[in-house]
Amino acid sequence: MANKNNINVKRLPVDPGPAAWNSILPKARTYPLLREDITVDWAIIGGGFAGLAAAKRLSQLVGNDSIALLEASALAQGPAGRNSGFMIDLPHELNSESYAGGHAQDLRQIKLNRAAIDFAREMAEEYAMPKAVFDPCGKVTAAGTAKGVAHIESYRQHLETLGEQYEVRSADEMKTWTGTEFYQKGLFTPGAVMIQPASFIRSVADGLSERVAIYENTPVVSMQLGDTHTLSTPQGKVKAKNVIMAVNGHLQSFGYFPGRLLHVFTYASMTRPLSPQEIKRLGGSSDWGILPADPMGTTVRRFSDYQGGGDRIVIRNHATLNQSIEAKESNMQRAAMLQDRSFENRFPMLSGIEMEYRWGGRLCLTLNSVPAFGEIEERVWSACCQNGLGTVKGTLSGMMAAEQAVLGKSELLDLFLDYPNPSRLPPEPFLSIGANATMRFKEWQAGLEL
């Protein structure tokens, strides 16, 4: 534990570009900015997947205790509205060559991931989310090169040892499905869910709003810890007996886990809506998503939005380490160049289509791929560091923080706590120089998979 009584937050979150998944939706319901002093039993800092899961699980466990959730920006404007919308049940370690880890580690992670997806599914059913928002359609990992095909074969063999179901898809099947001849092979697994992340976040918040007091544009700028904790925001204060911090890498701005968190940005572009002629020229299905066989490759998603967002394509690739927790304009420019090239390689029949949105999103990783989790001060719990799988691991961390805070022990929590502490990072400037050089080299190695 850090043993701090007074914490001044070093910085506030900065997200480059618009949260496109949120921008294409109709105008959102708004929640008030905190403009007064309030007292609650539970305060949750952060309104993404982890914060909302913590709020939902708390609401199931604490009876009539009062709960307040404080979001620094608007809901779904931060990282929760900037991901690719995959809830993945299988191993997905970004630090590995093919997503796989050790056998026992992967079996444990699968069980935990599926528990989080089940929790999300229960919320989707309770809040009547349509298929366009929560679609349990599985996922396809795909390759466009011989090297990528070798990655798929390695992953397929790993799934065999884990006893997991899969289907191999041929180049012809991939073309029929996607409309492009780029992909030589695909590997389908049935347990993943594809979501419209901003719609999901909005729907959960709406569903919780009668039970949980939600405040938007209300960043916590300082904390005073004591018998009752006091969270100061720009225009009001929250006194709370218990606090759950669901801020992912922003946790380090509060002074926790110094020298142990990696702050990585990933980048994406979204096209304008395709015209009927362009849709016909492309062919294929209107809703699909592909994860790259190479972890440094390109994620692609095509969707037809049920709320009028149009038939669009999302391209996501490029990653940078920014220990300042703020991306540079040069990072965005390079990402745009890479994504335009990746789009052209996959969709030559759509050459010249404009990208309507470009953005970056914050990830938090640790060197040994473990969460920054647990009671970090008396009655202050961290549900942070999702290691690049924020939809699922964020949901899981929020659930587990609530269970640890209220129950102290549960079967799932015991499984989740079976991790070592985050490893210490190399010193600067060696860390940033080395990590960014390594990522650029791996992007070069990925070749056309990027």
N, C-alpha and C positions, 0 to 999 in steps of 0.2 A: 504494500500500500504506500501511497505517496506521502501521507501524513501532512496534508496542506489544509490550512484553515481558510485562507483567502486566495482565490484563483482569479486572475485577470486573463481573459481570453486574448491570445496574441493576435489573432486575425479572424476574419469572417470568411465563409466559403465564397469562392469565385469560380463561376462556371462559364467557360468560353462558348459563345454562340447560343442560339435558342434551343430549348428542349422541344425538338420537333414533334415528338409523339403527343405532347401537350398542345403545341401550336396548331395542329391540324384538327383538333376537337372543337366543338362549339364552346362558347364562353362558359367558363367553369363557375360553379358555386363558390363564393368566397367566404372565408372565415375571418373573424375580427382580428385586428392587431391588439395585443394586450396594452391597455391604457390605464390600468389600475393595479393595485396590490391585491393579490388573492392568496388564499391558503387552501392547500389540498393535501390529501394523503399521499398521492403519487404524482410525480412530475416526470414526463418523458421528454427528452431533448432530441428532436429529429423526427420528421414525419415521412420518412421513406419506408421501405419494406420492413426494416428492423423495428422502427418506431411504431408503425401501425400494428405489426404482429405482437409487439409487447403490449400495446394498448388492448388489443383484442384478447390476448391470453390473460392479462390482468383482470379484464372485465368478467372473465369466467371464474376467476379465483378469489377475488377480494370482496365479494358481496356488494355492499353499498358504499365502500370507500370511494372518495372522490379522486378523479384522474384528470390531469391536464396534459395536453401535448403541445409542445412549442416547436414550430417549424420556422427556420431562419428566413426562407423565401416563401414562395407560394407552393402549395402541394403540387408535386410532379414537375416542378421547374428545376429541381436539383438532379442528382445522379439517378433517382428513381424514374425520371422521365427521359433518360438519356441512354439507356441500355438497348440491347437488341431484342428483348422480349422473349428470351428462352428461359424456361425453368427446367433445369437439367438434373436428372436423377442419377446419372452415371458419373464416374470419375471425370473430372475436368480440371486437372491441375495445369495451370498456365506455365508453370516452371518446368514442366516435363517436355519430352520430345513428342509424345503422342497422347497427352492428357492422363495417362495411366500412372498410378503409384504402386506401392507395395500391395500384395494380395490382401492381407488382413486390414490394412489401412483403407483400401478401396471398398471392401465389404462393409466396414463400419460407415464409411461416408455415404454409400448407397442407402443404407438403412436410415441414416439421418436426413439425407436429401429427400427421400420418399416421405418421411414423416412431415417435413416442411411442405412438400407439395400437397399432401393430404390436407394439411391445415389450410393452405391456400384454396384448395378445392372446396372445403367446407364453407369458407367465406364466399367463394364465387357462387355456390348454391344458395346460401343464406341471403345474399344480396342480389340474386337474380341476374348475374352477369351473362350476357349473350355469348355465343361461341366466338364472335369476333374479338371479345375481350379475354376469354379464357378458353383455350382450345386444346384438349388433351390428345393431340394428334401425333405425338412422337416427334423425333428429330432425325435428320439425315446429315451425316458427316460425308463430305464429298471431296473428290480429288480431280484435278484437271491435268495432272502430269504423272509420269511414271514414278517420280519420287513420292508424290502424294498418294498414289495407289499403294506404294510400299508402306506408308504410314497407316493406311486403312487396314492393310493385311495384318500389321503388327497389332493394331487395336482390336481387330476381329479375333485374333488368337487370344488376346487378353480377356475379351468377353467370354470366350469359350471356357477359360480357366475359372472365371467367376460364375459360370452357369447362367449367363444372361442371354435373353432372346435377341435375335437380330435377323435382318434380311439384307442380302447383297443386291444392289440394283445395277444393272448394266448401263452402258453408255446410251443405248437406245431408250431405255426406260427413263434415264435422267433427262434426255432431250424431250421426250413426250411430256414429262412433268414440268420442266422449267422453261422449255422453248428454246434453250441455247444448246449448242453442240460442245460447249466448253468442257463439261464434266465427263470424265471417262468411267467413273465408278462411284457408287454411293453405298453407304452403310446405314440402314434404317434401324433405329431402336425405338420401341413403343412407349417408353415410360415418361418422356418429356412432355411439357406443356408449352404452347406458344401463347403469349399474352400481348395485348395492347397495354404496355406498362403504365402509361398515364391514365388510361381509363380504369385500370385495375386499382391504382392508388386512389383515384377520385371516388370510385365505388365503395371501397373499404372505408374511407373517411366519412362518406355520407352515411354509411350503415352504422358507424360508431358514434356519430355526432350527437345522438340523443343521450348516450351514456358517458361520452368523453368530451371535455371542453377542449376544442381545437383552436389554436391561435396561429395565424399565418403572419409572415413578415415580422417575426418576433424572435430575433436571435438572442441567445444568452451571451452577455458580454462579461459577466463575472459571476462567481459563486462564492458564497460564504458558508462554510461547513460547520455544523454544530449539532446540538440536540434536534433542532429543526434547521434544515438547509434553506438558504435564501438564494434564489436565482434572480439576478438582475438583468433586465432587458432594457432597451432604450427608453421605454415609456411606462414601465411597470415592474413589479417584483412578484415572484412566486415563492411563498414559503411552503416547503414540502418536507414531510418526514422521510420520504424515500424518493430516490432519483434513479432513473434508468437513462443512460447515455447511449443513444442510437445514432451516432454521428459519423460512423466509419472512420476514415483517416483524419477527419477534423478533430478527433479525440486528442491528437497531438497538440492542437492549438490550446487545449486546456492544460497542457504540461504532462500528460500521461504517456507512458511507453517511449520516452526519449531514446533516440538512436536505435529504434527497433521496427519502425514502420516504413514501408516503401510506398511512395505516393506516385502512382502511375496514371497517366491520362491515356485514354483511347479515344479515337475520333471516328466520325461517321458523316455521311452525306445522304440526303433523301431527295429524290427527284420531284419535280412537279408532277401533278396527275398526268398519266398517259392518256393520249387521245384514243378514240375508238380505232383509228387507223393504226396507231402504234401498237395497241393491244393485239390487233389482228396480225400484224407483222411479226410480233414476238411469239404468239401462240402460247401453249402450255397452260398450266393451271393459274388461277388468279391469286391463290394464297399458298405460299410456301416459304420455307426458310432453310438455309444451308449453313452448317458450320464447317470451317476448313479442316482438312485432314492434318495440315501443319498448323500448330497453335499460333504461328506468326502469320498465317494466311488471312484470307478475306472472308468475312461473314457476309452473306447476302440474304436479304429478305424481300419478298414481294407480297403485297397485301392489297386487298380492296376494302376500304374502311366503311363500316356500316353507318357511320355518322357523317358521311359526306366528304371524307378526306381524300377520296379518289383512289385510283389504282396506281400505286407508287412502288418504287424499288429503293431499298436502303443498302448502302455499301458501307461496311465497317472494317477498317484496318488501321495500322500504324499505332505505335505505343511509344510514349516517352516517359522517362523518370523525371519528375519535377518536385524536388524535395521542399520547394517553397510552397507547395500545394496550389500552384497557379501556373497554368500553361502560358506559353509565349505565342505571340502572333506568328512567329516563324514556324512553330509547331503546327499551327492550323494551316498555314500555307503549304507546307510539305505534305500534310495529310490530304489536302484537297487535290494536289497534283497526283499523289499515289492513287487516290480513290477514282479520279477521272480515268486514269490509265487502267485500273482494274475493271471499271465499268465497261470501257471500250473493249477490253479483251474478252469479256463475257457476253456483251450485247452489241456486237457490231451492227446488227440490224436496227439499233436504236441510236446510232451515232448522232451526236449533237444535242441530245436531250439535256435540258438544263437541270442543275441541282438547285432546288428551291431553298433547302436548309443545309447548313454545315455546322457541326458542333463538336465539342469535346466533353468527356465525362470522367470524373474522378474515380479511380479504383484505389483500394488499399490492400497491400500484400505484406506478408512477412517472408523472410528468407527461407524459413522452414515450413511455410504454408499452414500456419496455425492461426487461430483467431486471437484477438486481444479481448479477452472475455473474463468476466468474474467481478467480484466485489472489490473495487479498487480503493474505496474509502468506506468507512462505516455507513451502511445503508445507501451506498452509491454503487451501481452496477454498470459495467461496460458490456454492450452488445455490439462490438465493433470489429473491424478488419475482416472483410468477407472474401479476401483472396480471389477477387475477380469473378465471383458468381453471386452478385448482390441479390438477385431476385430470390434465390433459394436459400443461400447461406445467411442473407439478411433476415429473411423470414424465420429461419431456424434460430439465429442468435437472439432475436426479439422474444420468441417463444421461451427459449431457455433462460434468458435473463429474468423473465417474469416468474418462471418456475423456481429458479434458484432463490429469488427474493421472497417468494411467498411460501413455497413448499420446502425449500432447502435441499430436497432430494426427490428424484424420480428416476425411473428406468432409463428414459431417454436422456435426462440430464447427466446421469452417471456415464453414459456412452459418450456424450458430448464433451465432458470434462477430461476425458482420457487423452489429453494433449500436453506436450511440453510447453514451456513458456516461449514466447517469440525470441528468436536468436538476435544477438547484437549484430548491428550492421558494421561494415568497414567504415573508416573515417572519410570525411570529405577532404579534398575533392575527388578522391579515388573512387568513392562509391558512384557518384553521378557520371563521371567520365567513363568508368568501366561498364556500368549498367547500360548506358545509352549506346556505347560502342558495341556491346554484345547484342543489343536489340537490333541495331542497324545491320550487323553481320548476319543475324538470324533472318532478318527480312531479305537480305540479299540471297542467303541460302534457300529461302522459300521459293525464289524464282517466280514463275507464273502462278503459283498458289497464292501469292500476294496480289 
